[in-house]
Amino acid sequence: MTFTATSATVVVDGAYELAEGGRWFDGRYVYVDILSGRLFELRGDDTEPAPRQLVGLDVPLGAVAPVAGRPGAWIAAAGTGIALLTADGALEWLDRPEDRTPVPSRMNDGVADPAGRFWAGSMAYDGTQGAGSLYRTDPDGTVVRVLDGLTIVNGPAFTADGTTLYLADTAAGTILRCRVDPASGDLSGGPETFARLRDGEGSPDGMTTDAEGCLWVAMWGAGEVRRYHPDGRLLHTLTVPAPHPTSVCLHPRDHRLFVTTARYGVQSPTAASGAVLGIPAPVRGTAACSWRGRG
């Protein structure tokens, strides 16, 4: 089923180069502009929402999750690794594994799981095939490489029980699904292909799951958001007014979808490119999780 988001509104016309990583935390919508290293929030109680910049870094910022028990502190996929980030922008590096890769690389999208771990992917700046990895940061601060041989690792998304991880390899046009042991964080076997996109269908980017356990996927290059049933069936295709949607976030109480988009690679950008869009949605989301470490 395909429908057009005729009621899509530009919530933030930020002219962001690469807005990404939209998440709903504690009554606010948080997102990043990756290449400029900036973190923003929108308060959910604002009648006329305006973004507030929380942090500006001198390295790319792929995604964040709040640190449980430490208001204003974040765990961040930033630069070449994983860091703790304070409200004043100070970084405490836990590890910088992408410093040890053969090609210049950076961290990309990331998310905390229901057990309190933080998962984030990486990519080479030049898109070198197989140079991307998936990392898990445990509550003790240990950063573990979980998967390698990927290219552009995007959209980690978990089911509410934490037993299933969805992962996009954007360059390969593939959505992977992994079974996770919630107690240890270990993968149960290798990843399986959940969906494979054909040429011309766009590339899977940021993802999230909804209150019914379905998977929502931003489709870079196609100007679409897709909703998949857990059995792999494509349920809905939503056309959005920007060619490069990058992340999707469903409000946990209202039936509303937030979509970040990019101006990067768009020859004739409009106000919807590099913006945050708001669109009515048929289902609610769930609040994003925190990293439960270093309390």
N, C-alpha and C positions, 0 to 999 in steps of 0.2 A: 504494500500500500504506500503510495507516494502522495505527499501533500506539501504545499508551499507555505512557508511561514509568513503569510501576508500580515500577520499581527506582530511580527518581530519589531522590536524597538531598539534603538541604540541607547543603551544605558550609560555607557561611557564612550565618548568619541575621543579616545586618547591618542590616536595616530601612532599606536605602538608598532614597533618594527616586528616584534614576535611575542605578543601576549600569549600566555600559556598557564597551565597549572592551576586552573580555577577550582577552589574548594570552599565549602561552607563550614566555618568554625565558629561556634559560640556566638551566633547571631550576626555574623559578618561574613561577607564574601571576600576571599583573599586570592590574589593572583599575582603573577610576575610578568615583567617584560624581560625576557631571557637575556638578550644581547646587551642591554643597558644595565643589567644587574640590579633592577629595581623591584621592590616588593610593595604592593598596594593593598588597601582594604576598602570595602564599601560596607557601611553599617546598614543592617537590615531595617532599622527603624527610621531611616532618613526618608522624608517625603520627596525631597529632590536630591537624590544621591549624588555625591561628588566624591571621587576617589581621594584617599589620603595616602601619601607615600610614607611607608613605615621605615624602609631601609634602602640605601643605595650603595652598591658594592662596586669595586673596581675589577670584578671578574663576572662572567656570565652567571646568572642565577636561574636554575632549571625548575626548582620546585621547593616548597617548604612544608613542614608539619609542625604544629605547636609541640613544645616540650611539656609534658604533664607536670603540674605542680610548680611551674616556673613561668608566671605571667610575663608576657613580652618576649620570651625566649623561643627560638625556633631551631629545628634541625633542618639543614639545607643541603640540597644537591647543588653545589656551586663550584665554579672553576673546574678543577681536575679531581674533585673529591667530595667528601662529606664533612660538614662543619657544624658546630653549634654557633648560633647567631644570636647576639643580644640585641636589645631594643636600640642601642646606640650604634649598631652596625659592626661591632667587634666580632671577629671570627676566631673560634677555637677549632683548629683542624683535628678531626678524628683520624682521617687518613686521606691521602691523595693518590689513589691507585692509578689514575690516568696519567700521572707523571711518569709511570713506568711502562707506557705503551710505545710501540715503535713509530706511531704517527701522531701528530698533534691532535688532541682530543679534548672533549669537555663532557661534563655531566649534563643530563637532560631531565626528563620528567621523573617524578617520584611521588610516593604516597606512603602513609603509615597504615599498617594492617590492624585488625581488631585486637591482636595480641600485644600491640605496642612496639612492633619493629618498624623500621623505615626501609623501604625498597626504592631503588632509583637506578635508572639506566644511563648509558653513555653512548657517545658517537664520535667518530672522527670528524674534524672540521671539513675535510674534503669528501666525506661520505665513503671512505674506503670500505669496501665490502668485507664483512666479518670482523671489523675492528671494534664493534660495540659489545658491551657487557651489561649484565644485570647484577647489582650489588644489594646485599641485605646488611643493615646496621642493627645489631642486637642491642638490648638494653644496657649491656656493659660497655657499649661504645665500640665493640669489635666490628670491623667492616669486612664482609665476606663476599667474594665473587661467587655468585650462584650459577650463572650461565655466561658463556662467551660464544664467539662465532656469529653474533648477530651484527646488524649494521647500524640502524638508527633505532634505538630502544625507546619506546614511548608508552604512555598510557598505562602504567601499572594500575590495576583495579582489582579489588577483592570483593567476594561475596560477604554478606553480613556475618556468616559464621567463621570466616577466615580460612576456609578449607580449599577455596578455589581462587587462583590468581589468573587474571587475564593480562596479556602482554602483547603489544604491537611491535612488529619489526616493520617500520614504516616503509623503508626502501624496498623491502621484499614484498610488500602488499599482503602481509600475513598477520592474522591475529592468532596468538597461541594461547593455550589454556594449560595450566599446571595445577596439580593437586599438591596441597601444602599440609604438612603436619603442624597444626596450630601450637602444639606444645614445644616443638623444637625449631620450627621454621624451615625444616628441611623439605625439599621437594620429594614427592612420592613418585619416582620414575621421571622420565624425561618429559618435556613439553609435547603436547599434541596440537595439531592444527585445528583450530576452531572455525576459522573462515579464511579463505584465500580470495583476494580481489583480482579481477581481471584487468587488463590494460584498459584505461579509459574510465575506470570506476573510481579513481582517486586512491589515496593512500591512507591507511588507518593511523590516526594520531592519538590525541588524548581520549580517555575512556572513563566511564563510571558505571556502577550498577544502581538500579532503582529499587524501590521498596518491594517490587515483585520478583526481584532476582534477575531481571533482564539487563542486558549490556547495551549501553549507549556509546557510540563511537563517532568522533569528529573525523570527517573525511577530507583530508588535505587535498587541494587541487580539484575537488569535485563540487564544492559549495554545498555539502550535504552533512547531515547527521543521521546515522543509522541506529535502529534499535533491534537487537537480536534476542530471541528466546534462548534460554539456557541449552536447548537441544540443537542450536545452530540455525534455526529458521529466522530469516529476515522478516521482521514484523512490520516495520515502518521505515520509510525514508523521508526525511524532512529536508526540504531545500531551503538554504539560508542565503541572505543577500550579500555574501562575501565568498570568494573562491577558496580561501584558505582558513577554514575553521580549525582550531588547534586544540581546544579542550572543551569538555562538557561537564556541567555541574547542575544537579537537580536540587531545588530547595527542599529541605527536609519536612517542611510544614505546608508550604503553598505549592500549587501545581504550576511551577515555573521553572523553565530551563534557562541557564546562563551559558553562553557560548563565547569563548574568546576567539579572536581572529588575528591574522597577521597581514601587514602590508608588505612584508618581505616577499619578493618575487612577483608582485602584482604590478603590471605595467601601468594601469590606469586606476589607481585606488579610489574608492569612494569613502564616505564617512563610516561605512560598515566594515571596511578593511582596517585592521589594527584597532578594533573596538571591542567592547563587551556588549553582547546582544542579550536581550531578554525576550523569551518566547513562552507563551502558554504551553503547558505540558499535560498529558493525560494521567500522569502518575507522579508521586512524590519521590524524593531521594532519601538518603540517610546522611546524618551528620558525619563529617570526616573524622578520622581517628587521630590520636596524639601518639608521639613517641614517648614511651614510658621508661626513660633511662636518665642517668646522671641527675637524679632529683636533688 
